[in-house]
């Protein structure tokens, strides 16, 4: 089965210290029967240092997400036990990731959800900073290997 790739690119006129995108959070009929959408657009921080996607504890409560268990999470601040939830995310260009398991945690102000390697490794992810202007791009599914060494030696 061939899946047509879906991609998005974020460009900035400066070098970015944080990679963020607008997303939508929703729930399928199978989960979160009392789901409460609190806004149309949420802010996601892309974090290659996180193994899984994390929703802010406050937002999980506001959305009325049903807990599906607990997980032992580990951050730079130490280990802690936190709740797990199932939710769906619509990334830019309507790339939908449905029914993923996420944990909850304390996130920086202005960040609703942290996109971890569980989502990043579903596709191709690249960052460039030519002329101190950050461009980052994500494509699903992966369509080719991005190898800068091979490109430079071709």
N, C-alpha and C positions, 0 to 999 in steps of 0.2 A: 504494500500500500504506500503510495507516494503522498506525503503531506506537504502542501505548499508552505514554504517557510513564511513566518511572520516575524517582522523585525521592527525595532525602533531605535532611534538615535537621539541623544541629548547633546546639544552643543552649547558651549558657554564662551563668552568673550574674554574670560579670565581663567586662570588655573583654579580648579575647584578642589577644596579639601574634603568635601562630602559629595557623594553621588546620590541624588534623590530624584524620584519621579512621582508624578501623580498616579494613583491607582484607585480602583474601586474594590470594595470588599462586599461580598454577598454570600448567601447561603443557598445550597440546593434544598430541595424538598426533603431529602433524607435526613438532614441534620438541622439543629437549632430551630425547632418549631416555633419559638417565640422571638425569632431574629428581629432586631429593631435597628433599621438603618438610621444613623444619626446625622449623616451628611452625604453629599454626592461624591466628593473627592477626598481621598486620604493621602497623606504623604508617606512615601516609603523610602527608607535609606538602604542602599545596596551595600552589604558588608561581607566581603570575602573571608573575614575572620570568624564568621559565625557558621556553625555547621547546619543550623536549622533556622527557619523563619520564626520570628518572635513578634507577637502583638503586644502592645502596651496593656498592662493589667487593667488600667482604667478603661480603655476602649473595649476590652473583652467584656467588662461588666456592662458598659453602656449599650453594646450590641446585643446583650442578653445571650451570649454564647453558652451552649451546654458543655460542661466539662466532660471529657472522655477518659480522663485518667490524670496521672501525675508523671513527672519526669525529673530526674536529677540533672540540673543545668550547671554549667561551669563557666564563669566569666573571669575577667581579670580581677574582679573583686572577691572571688571565691565561689564555692559551691552552694547551691540552694535547691530546694524542692519547689517545683512550680506546677501549675495546671497545664494540661494539654487540651486543645480544641481542634475541631475540624471546620475549616472554612474554605471559601473560594475567593480567588483574587483575579481581577482583570487588570492586566498591565497595559501600558500604552499600546496603541494600535489594536486594542481589543484582543490581546493574547490572554486567553483565559486559562488559569491553572485551577482546576476544580478539586474540591475535597482533599486538601492537603492538611497534614497534621502540623500544628504550630504550637509553640509554648508561649506562655505569657511572661512578661518581665518589665522592669523599669527601663524606659527609654528616655532619651534626651527630649527636652521640650520641643514641640513642633513636629516630632516624628511619631507617627501612628503605628507603623509596622517596620520591621527590619527584614529585608529580603536576604536570606542566608544561602549557603552553598547548595542546600537541597533544591532550590529553584535555579540558581545560577548555573549549576552543572547539567541542567536539562537542555542547554543550548550552547551557543557561542557568545562569549562576553569579551569585549575589548575596550581598552582605554588608550587614548593618545593625548599628547599635550604639546603639539606643534605650536611654536610661537607663543607659549604660555596660554593657550586656549584649549580647554579640556573638551574632548569629544568622547562619549562612551556609547557603546552600541551593544544591543542584545538581539540574538536571533534564535528562534526555535522552529523546527529542530535544528540541530547542528548539521551543516551542509558540507563543511570542509575543515581541514586542519589549518589553523592560522599559525604559521611558523616564520617568524621574522628573520631568523638565521638563514633559513632556506631561501627566503625572498632576497636577502642581501647577497647571497652567493649565486643567485641565478643569472 
